[in-house]
Amino acid sequence: MSRKSNIKNILNGILNSFISRNNDVNGYWGIGKIYTLMINKKVNEVEIDLINKNISPKEEEFYYRISCYSQILFDKLKGKDVDGNFFKSVKIIASCNNLNVDKRLLNTIYLKIIAIDVNNKEYTIQNVVSCRKYDPKSELKSTRTCEN
């Protein structure tokens, strides 16, 4: 498989894992928590930097999970013999057009992972998911950890 195909497969896997219901933040679905962050901070976009392990807007409860995804990225790159310094930037961007605070209604979240390599070549994978605002009263808390 070509290097480009390997990289796109890695990025696709990272994004799909990120969207998965198995991705949780403190026991609750990560996307629902990100959407709640958008509502609370009154922003239509959240940017997660997997190289520098940051999130904008800043929110402490996400740092552990971001660190996990950063490690997964570097492990996958290493497994495909891609140098860990190959990317200048790898970001997951979650955005929505309307912030709907009604917990009963679904909203569309647009997700993409954008990676820029040392030669300024851009790789982008996109996906869409529907979710509601995170509600601890109506959701069951997971007991999974990053290692599970």
N, C-alpha and C positions, 0 to 999 in steps of 0.2 A: 504494500500500500504506500502511496506517495506521502511525503511529509505534509502536504496541504490537507490531504484526506485524513491523516492521523490527527492533525490539529483540529480540524472541523469536528471530527468524531469526539475528541476530548471535550471541546467546548459545548457540543450538543449534550453530551452526557452530564456535564456540570450543570447546565441550565435545566435539563429535565429533572435531575436530582433535586435542584433548588426548588422547583415547582412542586415536587412530589409531596404528598400528604405526610411522608416520613420525615420531611424537613421540618423540625419544630424548634421553636425558640421558647425556652423555659416551659416546655411541655405542650405548647399550642402551635398550630400550623403557622409556619414562617410567613407565608404570603398574607394570611389574615393579620398577623402582627405588623407586617410592613404597611398594609393598607391602613391599619389603625394609626401607625406612625404618621402617615400622610395626613390623615384627618386631624390628629392632635397638633401637628406642626403647621397645618394649613398649606401643604405643598402638594403639587401634582406629580412629583418625581422624587424617587429615592435612588441614590447612586452608591453602589457597594464596590469598593476598590479591593480586589483580591491580592494585588501585589503589596500594597501598603497596609492592608487590613484595616480599612476605614469605612465608615458609612456617613453619608451626608443626606439629610441632617443627622447630626450626632445623636446616638442613643446607646447607652452602655449595655443594655440587655442583648444586643446583637453581636457584640465583639467576640464572644466565644464561638458562635456559629460561623462567623466570617473567618475566624482563624482556622476552623475545621475545613471550610471550603477552600481556603488558600492552600492548606496542606494537601488536600485531595488533588487540586490542580497540579501542584509541583510533583506529587507522586506519580500522577498519570503521565506528565511530561517525561519524567525520568524513565518510566516504563516503556516509553516509545523512543527512547534515546534522543530526546529533545533537551537541549541545554536549558537549565533553569533561568538563565539570563536572556533567553530568546525573546521574551516579551518585555516591552517597555511599560505596557499598560494592559490590564485585564479588568474590565468593570462589568458588573451586572446592574442594569438599569430597569427599575420598575416604575411605570407611569400609568396614570389614568386621566381621563378627560374631565370627569366630574367626581367630586367627593360627596358620596352619599352617606350621611350619618344614620339613616334608618337601618337598623340591624336586620330587618326582614328582607331587604332588597339586595339583589346581587349587583355587583359592579364589575366592569371589565378592567382587568389589569394587563397591561402590555409589558412583556418582559423581553429583554435582549441581553446578550452577552457580547461585548465588543472587546476584541483583543488587537493590540497593535504591536507588531514585532519590531526588532531593532532596525529593519529596513523600511519602516513606516508602512508596511503592508497591513491592511485592516481585515480582520475576520469577524463576521457578525452572524449570530444565530438568534432567531426571534421566536417567540411563542406568546400565546394569549391564554389567560385563565380568568374564570369568574370567581368572585369571593364576596363575602360579607365582612363587615367590621368584626374584629375579634370580640367575642363575648364569653368571658370565663364562666358565666352562670349557665350557659347552654352548651358548652363544649366540655368534653372529657379531656383531662390532662394526661398526656403521655408520660411514661417513665423512662423513655429512651434517652441515651446519652450519645455524644458524638461518636464514640467507639462502637456503638451497636448498629 
